[in-house]
Amino acid sequence: MNDKNAPLALEQRFLSILSLCRKAGKLAVGFDSVKEAVSRGDSDRIFASTSLSPKTIKELQFICSRYNAEFISVPISPESFGKSVGKTTGTAAVKDNGLSLLLKEAVPQIKEDIAQ
């Protein structure tokens, strides 16, 4: 996309879906809540900001490998995550497969537009 507002629009789409998940009660946010949701089998996908510390990312990836969940790195700041979910955090797990897939589909589009 050549429109310079396109990456922002794609990021906003992701954050809007994330907010919808929160409003529906289908979102775990923050490290401990995400870990609990994945370990109980409530979610099979973790979304994490690329701005998180390497240690936190490594721990989240370990949780994913231990519980057979998918780790998805998202090029969105923890501040932006926080604005859409009401808590400053860089990680979330969606407890609804359909909504989780919508978020997953939005991530490559964001990454693609940032690369251009």
Secondary structure in CASP SS format (residue, H / E / C, confidence):
PFRMAT SS
TARGET T0000
AUTHOR 0000-0000-0000
METHOD secondary structure of the structure
MODEL  1
M C 1.00
N C 1.00
D C 1.00
K C 1.00
N C 1.00
A H 1.00
P H 1.00
L H 1.00
A H 1.00
L H 1.00
E H 1.00
Q H 1.00
R H 1.00
F H 1.00
L H 1.00
S H 1.00
I H 1.00
L H 1.00
S H 1.00
L H 1.00
C H 1.00
R H 1.00
K H 1.00
A C 1.00
G C 1.00
K C 1.00
L E 1.00
A E 1.00
V E 1.00
G C 1.00
F H 1.00
D H 1.00
S H 1.00
V H 1.00
K H 1.00
E H 1.00
A H 1.00
V H 1.00
S H 1.00
R C 1.00
G C 1.00
D C 1.00
S C 1.00
D C 1.00
R E 1.00
I E 1.00
F E 1.00
A E 1.00
S E 1.00
T C 1.00
S C 1.00
L C 1.00
S C 1.00
P H 1.00
K H 1.00
T H 1.00
I H 1.00
K H 1.00
E H 1.00
L H 1.00
Q H 1.00
F H 1.00
I H 1.00
C H 1.00
S H 1.00
R H 1.00
Y C 1.00
N C 1.00
A C 1.00
E E 1.00
F E 1.00
I E 1.00
S E 1.00
V E 1.00
P C 1.00
I C 1.00
S C 1.00
P H 1.00
E H 1.00
S H 1.00
F H 1.00
G H 1.00
K H 1.00
S H 1.00
V H 1.00
G C 1.00
K C 1.00
T C 1.00
T C 1.00
G C 1.00
T E 1.00
A E 1.00
A E 1.00
V E 1.00
K C 1.00
D C 1.00
N H 1.00
G H 1.00
L H 1.00
S H 1.00
L H 1.00
L H 1.00
L H 1.00
K H 1.00
E H 1.00
A H 1.00
V H 1.00
P H 1.00
Q H 1.00
I H 1.00
K H 1.00
E H 1.00
D H 1.00
I H 1.00
A H 1.00
Q C 1.00
END
